[in-house]
């Protein structure tokens, strides 16, 4: 949940890069809950919960 919520932009980018690298190298899924659309857009897939419905955005 919000793994970069209290970080500055530079460190936030580092954490996201590390998570993406680990996921691709190790072949596992990383699920991040965030309100930051920049973080969401860096993901391979994005789902959004709106009005109690899950929508596939990307």
Secondary structure, DSSP 8 states (H G I E B T S, - for coil): --TTTTS-HHHHHHHHHHHHHHHHHHT-------S-HHHHHTSS--EEEETTEEEE--
